């Protein structure tokens, strides 16, 4: 199959069909009945097969329309999930739907309304500084009344701490007439659903760490490092890619260790075509390099699928039909030659160590954030509709991506490494 004729295979999934019921039975056996029942959030589900990774199991879905209120059109979320097995893709897809729908504001979300000065004793210092800065940046007086939700600090050992306050505008999707502060990034960043509060909180914080590392690399110009060939991460990467690619030869793939001073493993999985174009990426932070490499490769293959769909959409409906994220994929294709872009290649070997050491992952992560001095707040966003834990994490010192805010961490990276624009031409990594 030539690059021009690549077309992902599509199949609608009917959960009431014999095949759909069998899939749900397998999911229930492995993950329990709650996630299976939560599949009712989707008005349609489908599978896609990537010509570049034929063994990847990918599921997509669209949620039923959800009303935000106050004349705002109902929102419909597009969801996705992938894995080596179909039930893993199903759970990832439905889990994404649970955390997206949890972000829609509910009447009892707001704990209180007041100015930053009035409530300052209950607002963590780093968060208070970020709120004050954003009020100034938006031309709003410091006396602006804000809606606040309850959260709690991530303690040094993961212990439960006293309640603190966080801006509702940074936490849930609210009607425009109610908003005062602009969200610092997409509201989907730093939220996760999972089997327990600790599991969801761990994944939410890891996503913030992932985006921070990606920002320091792509925007700051901080170089990645190569993984050792004889390490567990590289062994898993070779095994997984060999399985997913199924001997297809369309892509060249490699890994970068972009772990930061936080010392939580972060991997960027990259691929391009044989001409060095069609750059695709996958990002993941986990507590071991092996887990991070695996998750990044699965996301990489999803991005490759998104590139194929964007090219197909442009060919059939024209450039004007593309969403910003789709356009970003095609702009990278046109502007970046992977063979000539030094930022995409390692500078020296990795020195990253795994962080699990036999302890509970949540406690390991909490300790790492505490040692690094990164103030982190967790907000319980579990909704009665599903009963599956959902947690948002906020860490004002970490650089979000995408975001128009520039943290001190990113400023330092740009100063230390010269910025990534000289390699990327200022193209966004995540549209």
Secondary structure, DSSP 8 states (H G I E B T S, - for coil): --GGG---EEEEE-TTSHHHHHHHHHHHHHH-HHHHHGGGGEEEEEEEEETTEEEEEEEEEEE--B--BTTB--B--EEEEEESSHHHHHHHHHHHHHHHHHTB--TT---EEE-HHHHGGGS-HHHHHHHHHHHHHTT--TT--EEEEEEEE--TTS----EEEEEGGGTSB--GGG--S--SS-TTTTEEE-SSHHHHHHHHHHHHHHHHHHHHHHTT----BB--TTSHHHHHHHHHHHHHHTT--SEEEEEEE---TT---EEEEEEEETTS-S-EEEEEE-SSHHHHHHHHHHHHHHHHHHHHHHHHHHHHH-GGG--HHHHHHHHHHHH--TTT-GGGS--SB-------TTS-HHHHHHHHHHHTT---EEEE---TTT---EEEEE-TTS--SS-S---HHHHHHHHHH--SHHHHTT--S--
